Amino acid sequence: MDTLDRTTFENGMRQLMQRLDKHEAVLNVINESGRDMMQTIPKLEDELLDNQDLCLMLHVSKRTLQRYRSCGMIPYRLLKRKPYYKRSDVEDFIRTYAREIKKENDGNRKARIYV
């Protein structure tokens, strides 16, 4: 009876080790593919700004930001259906359009960008 229990135990341990080896192999594959994916995804070293941040920074309304997006004046990314702007894109936008927008809105003073 003692031998049967020992044999059963050893067989169970062997099966357990085989399963753990399979899981380890799967995890290694996942880990490697994750590393590969991280190399292909561009790094976001730039700070992301949301609508509220940009409204406060540019002294404009959310509707004005929507108009800038619709006209293609400022690049943005949607994350969970919410627009975000890279700080470098915002700086480029200000350099490119600040004078035009200031002139355009000098009369009504609704949407200004301060440089």
MIMARFI-714740 format. One record per atom (N, C-alpha, C): x, y, z; residue in three letters. Coordinates in steps of 0.02 Angstrom, whole numbers, plus 50000, padded with zeros to 5 digits. Atoms other than C-alpha are relative to their C-alpha. Layout:
XYZALA
...
***
This chain:
500414994150000MET
500005000050000MET
500435006250000MET
499544994449996ASP
501445011650041ASP
500315001549932ASP
499704999250066THR
502225008649868THR
499505003049952THR
500514997350044LEU
500605012449780LEU
499915007550012LEU
500074992949984ASP
500425029049870ASP
500615003949976ASP
499394996650022ARG
502245033549832ARG
500005000649923ARG
500035000050073THR
502025028949647THR
499485005049976THR
500534995250018THR
500405038749636THR
500245007150011THR
499744993449985PHE
501245053549718PHE
500525002149947PHE
499484998350049GLU
502745052949599GLU
499705001449932GLU
500344998850064ASN
501615051549447ASN
499645006850000ASN
500354993549994GLY
500575066249508GLY
500495005849996GLY
499494994750001MET
502155076649537MET
500295000849929MET
499754999750068ARG
502805072149363ARG
499525003749954ARG
500514996650040GLN
501165077749284GLN
499985007450017GLN
500004993049978LEU
501195093649387LEU
500605003749970LEU
499394996850027MET
502985097549332MET
499935001049924MET
500104999350072GLN
502525094449149GLN
499535005949985GLN
500464994450010ARG
501065106549163ARG
500345006650015ARG
499644993849984LEU
502155119649248LEU
500505001749944LEU
499544998750056ASP
503445117649108ASP
499645002949940ASP
500404997450056LYS
502085120448978LYS
499805007250013LYS
500194993149982HIS
501465135949070HIS
500595004749996HIS
499404995850003GLU
503235142449084GLU
500175001649927GLU
499864998950071ALA
503475140248896ALA
499515005249971ALA
500504995350024VAL
501845149548861VAL
500155007050025VAL
499834993549972LEU
502335163648978LEU
500615003149966LEU
499404997550035ASN
504025165148893ASN
499825002849931ASN
500224997750066VAL
503175166748723VAL
499635006750007VAL
500384993849989ILE
501985180048791ILE
500485005750018ILE
499524995049980ASN
503425189348871ASN
500405002649941ASN
499614998050060GLU
504435189348710GLU
499575004149952GLU
500434996350046SER
502955195048605SER
499845006950029SER
500114993649968GLY
502625208748732GLY
500585004749990GLY
499414995950012ARG
504405214948714ARG
500015002449928ARG
500014998150071ASP
504225214848525ASP
499485005549989ASP
500524995050009MET
502595224648536MET
500235006750029MET
499784993849969MET
503365237548653MET
500515003749956MET
499534996850045GLN
504735240648525GLN
499665003149940GLN
500344997350059THR
503495243648385THR
499535005750018THR
500454994649980ILE
502355255248486ILE
500435006250013ILE
499604994049988PRO
503005273148480PRO
499935002150073PRO
500004997949930LYS
503495279448650LYS
499705006950006LYS
500314993549987LEU
502445293548717LEU
500415003650053LEU
499594996349953GLU
503815303848796GLU
499695006850013GLU
500334993649996ASP
502705318848771ASP
499434999750050ASP
500564999649954GLU
501465324348902GLU
499355000649960GLU
500654999550033LEU
499645321948852LEU
499565005050038LEU
500444995049970LEU
498425336248883LEU
499294998449979LEU
500695001050018ASP
496545334548888ASP
499675006749983ASP
500354993950019ASN
495225347348836ASN
500055005450053ASN
499984995149945GLN
495195355649007GLN
500685003350004GLN
499324997249997ASP
497085357749010ASP
500105005049944ASP
499884995850059LEU
497095365048835LEU
499575006350002LEU
500444994149994CYS
495615376648866CYS
500325005150047CYS
499694995449953LEU
496505384049016LEU
500655002949972LEU
499364997850027MET
498175385048926MET
499915005349945MET
500094995750059LEU
497505393448768LEU
499475005550011LEU
500544995249986HIS
496085403348849HIS
499464999749947HIS
500535001050049VAL
494795395948731VAL
499484995350029VAL
500545004449977SER
493165386448750SER
500094993049971SER
499995006850027LYS
492885367848720LYS
499754999849929LYS
500274999650068ARG
491895372248566ARG
500545002449951ARG
499454997650042THR
493385381848496THR
500504994449987THR
499555005850010LEU
494495366648524LEU
499704995149950LEU
500335004650046GLN
493215356148433GLN
500065002749928GLN
499934997050067ARG
493285368348286ARG
500724999149975ARG
499305001050020TYR
495195367448284TYR
500124992749978TYR
499935007150018ARG
495085348348281ARG
499674998649933ARG
500385001350061SER
493755348248145SER
500355002849938SER
499644996850055CYS
494785359948036CYS
500684996949988CYS
499345003150007GLY
496335349248061GLY
500575004550022GLY
499484995349979MET
497265363548142MET
500434997150056MET
499625002849944ILE
497795353448295ILE
499914992450001ILE
500055007349998PRO
498195334848297PRO
499784997750070PRO
500235002749936TYR
497375324348432TYR
499934992449994TYR
500105007149998ARG
497145306448485ARG
499404998650045ARG
500575001949959LEU
495565298348552LEU
500184994050042LEU
499915005549954LEU
495775287448705LEU
499354999450040LEU
500665001149969LYS
494135280148766LYS
499535005749983LYS
500444994950028ARG
493215292848657ARG
500115007050029ARG
499844993449973LYS
494075307548741LYS
500625002649965LYS
499424997450037PRO
495265318948643PRO
500575002050046PRO
499394998049966TYR
497045321048703TYR
500485003049950TYR
499544996450043TYR
498395332248634TYR
500704999350027TYR
499315000249979LYS
500275329948639LYS
500255007250009LYS
499754993349986ARG
501165344948715ARG
500395002849941ARG
499614997750057SER
502355345948566SER
499545002149942SER
500484998150052ASP
500855346448446ASP
499685006750017ASP
500304993649979VAL
500095360548548VAL
500495005649989VAL
499504994850011GLU
501725370248541GLU
500075001649926GLU
499994998950072ASP
501785367748352ASP
499395003949977ASP
500624996650016PHE
499975373248340PHE
500055007550017PHE
499944993149978ILE
500355389148438ILE
500485003849953ILE
499524996750046ARG
501875393048329ARG
499695001449932ARG
500284999550067THR
500895390148170THR
499415004849996THR
500644996650007TYR
499205397848206TYR
499885005950047TYR
500134994849949ALA
499395410248350ALA
499855006849969ALA
500104993450030ARG
499545425848243ARG
499355000349961ARG
500625000250039GLU
498125420748126GLU
499395000350045GLU
500585000349956ILE
496935416848268ILE
499925006550037ILE
500044993649965LYS
497365432848360LYS
499695005349954LYS
500284995150047LYS
496995443248204LYS
499264998649988LYS
500695002050016GLU
495405433448166GLU
499525002050056GLU
500444998949943ASN
494715436148341ASN
500125006750035ASN
499874993649968ASP
495335453648378ASP
499355003950013ASP
500624996349992GLY
493595460748354GLY
499544997150053GLY
500505002849953ASN
492555448448455ASN
500304997550065ASN
499645002049938ARG
493855442948586ARG
499724993550031ARG
500275006149971LYS
493005426048606LYS
500534994550006LYS
499515005549998ALA
494425414248563ALA
500695002949984ALA
499334997250010ARG
496185420748588ARG
500524994950021ARG
499415003749979ILE
497855412448598ILE
500535005050017ILE
499474995449979TYR
499175421648696TYR
500674996749987TYR
499335002850016VAL
500945419148633VAL
500505002750049VAL
***
